[in-house]
Amino acid sequence: MSASDDLPTVSTLAEAAELVARHRGLYVRWSKGPGVDLRSASSIDELTGVPMPGLSANSLDVEEWWGDRSLQLWTARRLYDYAHLPHDKGPGVRPWVLTGREIARGPDNEPLVTEVEPLCWIADEVIEAARAEVGRQEREWGTLRRGGG
């Protein structure tokens, strides 16, 4: 583990929601970590192979329209939507939280972030809790995983 990978770990969904409540401008990125990502600070569009001008990430910021609804549910959904990535991208891929400057949007409308400052890892237990929280909702929901066919 490199020095930039030596980050604290958020270990509960409540702790993750508290982090989101305290800070604006947070993003989650699913990768092998900042030690790898910050070498180039650029993502590649998987379909075309085109380099993009920042790291692809997803905002954790609560939108105003969410109102006073559960912050834990908001955070769970934001984490759950991409929980398939470790399976799809292989060993060592896990979520981490960062701040940075959104410079553009990728082809899936994801923020592309520069001036990245890694904050923390998200533990596997948080992702499992996010799955459980989403599973308790009245409507069935799946991750944003793309299916072939």
Beta strands, then each sheet from edge to edge (+ up, - down):
strand 1: 9-10
strand 2: 26-31
strand 3: 55-56
strand 4: 58-59
strand 5: 94-105
strand 6: 111-122
sheet 1: 1+ 6+ 3-
sheet 2: 1+ 6+ 5- 2+ 4-
end
